[in-house]
Amino acid sequence: MRRLSTFLAAAVLLFAAAAGLSGCSKEGDMTCQQYAALSQTKQEVAVATMIQEHGLDPYSNAVGWALVERDVQRYCGMTGLGITGKADPATKNLSSPIQNGVNWASYAK
């Protein structure tokens, strides 16, 4: 009986740890479909965070930040702002991570 309770306790701890880690994904792992569903402000924050995840400072170069954002939108097939002021929906690479749309070597330090 003691082994069973030890096993169950360990299983609960492993499940809790896995559940906690699942929320720790990087912004760059967000798919095009998820990115397109965000508001424009949240898209900007996601791109800034993704730039930081790649060891770069988005606040040191506004043009670079805008170019990364453009790369992501092109990769996702987003044509720009729609009538509502929200970006058009993604039409390409829907289940691919947005960071795949950026040539990070061209933004090296």
Order of alpha helices (4+ residues) and beta strands (2+ residues): alpha-alpha-alpha-alpha
